[in-house]
Amino acid sequence: MRSNRFHKFDIRIWFVVLLVSLPLVFTEVQAEVINTYASAINKAGRQRMLSQRIVKAYSMVGLGVQIDEANEQLLLSVELFEKQLSELKRFSKNKNTKKSLAKVEALWTPFRNIALGKVSKEGVKKLVAKDNNLLKATHQVVLILQKSSGSKLAKIVNTSGRQRMLSQRIAKYYMLTAWGVNADKSFKLMQNSGNEFSTALNKLSSSKMNTKKINEVLEETKTQWSIFERSFRLKKGRFIPLLIAISSEKILVSMNEVTGLYDKLGK
């Protein structure tokens, strides 16, 4: 009886997703000159997301999920990471920021080489061993930029931008669990990341800085999140990676829009 209920739930989610699916692939943002701290934080925050997105896309290829789209995501994410790293280096005058970016660059090179190599379980294990250090290093850049800015806007751009990373982190750990890579640990970290996303989404929704448009997009995100969250909260062993891939993209698109709207408040 229980399995029938889950089966009906899966079909219902699929139906909703197919109805509301618009852009299924996140449109990569082209590199631009950084003029404000809010924009720098936006892009530095996007670097965090890309570190997780690359492992997710690599894992999708390994699982045979949307292989063409996953390969495209992987290549575009590598390209965008490098473009934004160059932009951030040109923008940064602060000694601490330069030092942090140098650390990111040092961690990025070996990570990039593995990501662009032949997809295998051994390869993804090597990526997983490196991606948290890269994530921490990119996050440190965001924190330094936020402190240098000294504005409330910088903090909310950081919080919103981090949601993009969490959308990809959840999907990454889902793919790793499905692939049998550190399955128990990956499953637990996926759930923790989901809790973090939910808490931050509520926090953003209550911000006094929100415009009417920001509130509208956040409400849309909540609807998408309810579908996404129920999907990855299913018991381990009932894997639906294609649905997770699609849902995580929709969350990413929404949170990228929200972060861009916060960014514009400072211009």
C-alpha positions as CSV (number, residue, x, y, z in Angstrom):
1,M,0.0,0.0,0.0
2,R,2.8,2.3,0.9
3,S,4.7,1.7,-2.4
4,N,1.5,2.4,-4.4
5,R,1.2,5.8,-2.6
6,F,4.8,6.7,-3.5
7,H,4.2,5.5,-7.1
8,K,1.2,7.8,-7.5
9,F,3.2,10.7,-5.9
10,D,6.0,10.2,-8.5
11,I,3.6,10.3,-11.4
12,R,1.9,13.4,-10.0
13,I,5.2,15.2,-9.7
14,W,6.2,14.2,-13.2
15,F,2.9,15.6,-14.5
16,V,3.3,18.9,-12.8
17,V,6.9,19.3,-13.9
18,L,6.1,18.6,-17.5
19,L,3.3,21.2,-17.4
20,V,5.3,24.0,-15.9
21,S,8.7,23.3,-17.5
22,L,9.9,26.3,-19.4
23,P,13.7,26.6,-19.5
24,L,15.0,23.2,-18.5
25,V,18.7,24.3,-18.8
26,F,20.2,27.2,-16.9
27,T,21.3,29.8,-19.4
28,E,24.9,30.6,-18.6
29,V,25.6,34.3,-17.9
30,Q,28.1,35.9,-20.1
31,A,31.1,37.5,-18.6
32,E,30.9,41.3,-18.0
33,V,33.0,44.0,-16.3
34,I,32.3,44.2,-12.6
35,N,31.5,47.7,-11.4
36,T,30.1,47.3,-7.9
37,Y,30.6,45.3,-4.8
38,A,27.1,43.8,-5.2
39,S,28.0,42.6,-8.7
40,A,31.3,41.2,-7.4
41,I,29.6,39.3,-4.7
42,N,27.0,38.1,-7.1
43,K,29.7,36.6,-9.4
44,A,31.9,35.4,-6.6
45,G,28.8,33.7,-5.2
46,R,28.2,32.1,-8.6
47,Q,31.6,30.6,-8.4
48,R,30.4,28.6,-5.4
49,M,27.5,27.3,-7.4
50,L,29.7,26.3,-10.3
51,S,32.0,24.2,-8.1
52,Q,28.9,22.1,-7.2
53,R,27.3,22.2,-10.7
54,I,30.4,20.7,-12.3
55,V,30.4,17.7,-10.0
56,K,26.6,17.3,-10.5
57,A,27.0,17.4,-14.3
58,Y,29.9,15.0,-14.3
59,S,27.8,12.6,-12.2
60,M,24.9,12.9,-14.5
61,V,27.1,11.8,-17.4
62,G,28.3,8.9,-15.3
63,L,24.7,7.9,-14.6
64,G,23.6,8.4,-18.2
65,V,21.1,11.2,-17.3
66,Q,20.6,13.8,-20.0
67,I,24.1,13.1,-21.2
68,D,24.2,15.8,-23.9
69,E,22.8,18.5,-21.6
70,A,25.1,17.4,-18.8
71,N,28.2,17.6,-21.0
72,E,27.1,21.1,-22.1
73,Q,26.6,22.2,-18.5
74,L,30.0,20.8,-17.6
75,L,31.9,22.6,-20.3
76,L,30.0,25.9,-20.0
77,S,30.4,25.8,-16.2
78,V,34.2,25.4,-16.6
79,E,34.3,28.2,-19.1
80,L,32.2,30.5,-17.0
81,F,34.3,29.8,-13.8
82,E,37.5,30.8,-15.6
83,K,35.9,34.0,-17.1
84,Q,34.6,35.1,-13.7
85,L,37.8,34.3,-12.0
86,S,39.6,36.7,-14.4
87,E,37.0,39.4,-13.8
88,L,37.2,39.1,-10.1
89,K,41.0,39.4,-10.2
90,R,40.7,42.6,-12.3
91,F,38.1,44.0,-9.9
92,S,39.9,43.2,-6.6
93,K,42.4,45.7,-5.2
94,N,42.2,44.5,-1.6
95,K,45.3,42.4,-0.5
96,N,43.1,39.8,1.3
97,T,40.8,39.4,-1.7
98,K,43.8,38.9,-4.0
99,K,45.3,36.3,-1.7
100,S,41.9,34.4,-1.5
101,L,41.5,34.5,-5.3
102,A,45.0,33.1,-5.7
103,K,44.0,30.2,-3.4
104,V,40.9,29.6,-5.6
105,E,43.0,29.6,-8.7
106,A,45.5,27.1,-7.2
107,L,42.6,24.7,-6.2
108,W,40.8,25.3,-9.5
109,T,43.5,24.0,-11.9
110,P,43.7,20.4,-10.7
111,F,39.9,20.3,-10.2
112,R,39.3,21.5,-13.7
113,N,41.7,18.9,-15.2
114,I,39.8,16.1,-13.5
115,A,36.4,17.5,-14.5
116,L,37.4,17.6,-18.2
117,G,38.9,14.2,-18.1
118,K,37.2,10.8,-18.9
119,V,34.1,10.3,-16.7
120,S,34.4,7.4,-14.3
121,K,33.6,6.5,-10.7
122,E,37.3,7.0,-9.9
123,G,37.2,10.4,-11.5
124,V,34.1,11.6,-9.5
125,K,35.7,10.4,-6.3
126,K,38.7,12.6,-7.0
127,L,36.4,15.5,-7.8
128,V,34.5,15.0,-4.5
129,A,37.7,14.9,-2.6
130,K,38.6,18.4,-4.0
131,D,35.3,20.2,-4.4
132,N,34.6,21.1,-0.8
133,N,38.0,22.9,-0.5
134,L,37.2,24.8,-3.7
135,L,33.8,25.6,-2.4
136,K,35.2,26.9,0.9
137,A,37.8,29.0,-1.0
138,T,35.2,30.6,-3.2
139,H,33.0,31.3,-0.2
140,Q,35.9,33.0,1.5
141,V,36.2,35.4,-1.4
142,V,32.5,36.3,-1.0
143,L,32.9,36.9,2.7
144,I,35.9,39.2,2.1
145,L,34.0,41.2,-0.6
146,Q,31.0,41.4,1.7
147,K,33.1,42.8,4.5
148,S,34.8,45.2,2.2
149,S,31.4,46.5,1.0
150,G,30.1,47.0,4.5
151,S,26.5,47.2,3.3
152,K,23.3,45.3,4.1
153,L,22.7,44.8,0.4
154,A,26.0,42.8,0.2
155,K,24.8,40.4,2.8
156,I,21.4,39.7,1.1
157,V,23.1,39.2,-2.3
158,N,25.4,36.7,-0.6
159,T,22.5,34.9,1.0
160,S,20.5,34.8,-2.2
161,G,23.5,33.7,-4.3
162,R,24.2,30.9,-1.9
163,Q,20.8,29.4,-2.7
164,R,22.0,28.8,-6.3
165,M,24.9,26.8,-4.9
166,L,22.6,24.8,-2.6
167,S,20.3,23.9,-5.5
168,Q,23.3,22.4,-7.3
169,R,24.7,20.9,-4.1
170,I,21.5,19.0,-3.4
171,A,21.3,17.7,-7.0
172,K,25.0,16.8,-6.8
173,Y,24.6,14.7,-3.6
174,Y,21.5,13.1,-5.1
175,M,23.4,12.0,-8.2
176,L,26.3,10.7,-6.0
177,T,23.8,8.8,-3.9
178,A,22.2,7.3,-6.9
179,W,25.6,6.4,-8.4
180,G,26.7,4.7,-5.1
181,V,29.5,7.2,-4.4
182,N,29.8,7.6,-0.6
183,A,26.0,6.9,-0.7
184,D,25.2,7.2,3.1
185,K,27.3,10.3,3.6
186,S,26.0,11.9,0.3
187,F,22.4,11.2,1.3
188,K,22.9,12.8,4.7
189,L,24.6,15.9,3.2
190,M,21.8,16.2,0.6
191,Q,19.3,16.4,3.4
192,N,21.3,18.9,5.4
193,S,21.7,21.1,2.3
194,G,17.9,20.9,1.8
195,N,17.4,22.2,5.3
196,E,19.7,25.1,4.7
197,F,17.9,26.1,1.5
198,S,14.5,26.0,3.2
199,T,15.7,28.2,6.1
200,A,17.3,30.7,3.8
201,L,14.3,30.9,1.5
202,N,12.1,31.8,4.4
203,K,14.6,34.5,5.5
204,L,14.8,36.0,2.1
205,S,11.0,36.1,1.8
206,S,10.7,38.2,5.0
207,S,13.4,40.7,4.0
208,K,12.3,44.4,4.1
209,M,14.6,45.1,1.1
210,N,12.3,43.1,-1.2
211,T,10.7,44.8,-4.1
212,K,7.3,43.6,-5.6
213,K,9.2,41.8,-8.3
214,I,11.5,40.0,-5.9
215,N,8.6,38.9,-3.8
216,E,6.9,37.6,-7.0
217,V,9.9,35.5,-8.0
218,L,10.4,34.2,-4.5
219,E,6.8,33.0,-4.4
220,E,7.4,31.2,-7.7
221,T,10.5,29.7,-6.2
222,K,8.6,28.4,-3.2
223,T,6.2,26.6,-5.5
224,Q,9.1,25.0,-7.4
225,W,10.9,24.2,-4.1
226,S,7.9,22.3,-2.8
227,I,8.1,20.0,-5.8
228,F,11.9,19.7,-5.7
229,E,12.1,19.1,-1.9
230,R,9.4,16.4,-1.9
231,S,11.4,14.7,-4.7
232,F,14.7,14.4,-3.0
233,R,13.1,13.7,0.4
234,L,11.9,10.3,-0.8
235,K,13.5,7.3,0.8
236,K,16.9,6.3,-0.4
237,G,16.6,3.6,-3.1
238,R,13.8,5.2,-5.1
239,F,15.9,7.3,-7.4
240,I,14.4,9.7,-10.0
241,P,17.6,11.5,-11.2
242,L,16.0,13.0,-14.3
243,L,13.3,14.7,-12.3
244,I,15.9,16.0,-9.9
245,A,18.0,17.3,-12.8
246,I,15.0,19.2,-14.2
247,S,13.8,20.5,-10.8
248,S,17.2,21.7,-9.7
249,E,17.6,23.7,-12.9
250,K,14.3,25.5,-12.3
251,I,15.3,26.4,-8.8
252,L,18.7,27.6,-10.1
253,V,17.1,29.8,-12.7
254,S,14.7,31.4,-10.2
255,M,17.4,32.0,-7.6
256,N,19.7,33.5,-10.2
257,E,17.0,35.9,-11.1
258,V,16.4,36.8,-7.5
259,T,20.1,37.4,-6.9
260,G,20.3,39.6,-10.0
261,L,17.4,41.7,-8.8
262,Y,19.1,42.2,-5.4
263,D,22.3,43.1,-7.3
264,K,20.4,45.8,-9.3
265,L,19.2,47.5,-6.1
266,G,22.8,48.8,-5.7
267,K,23.0,50.3,-9.2
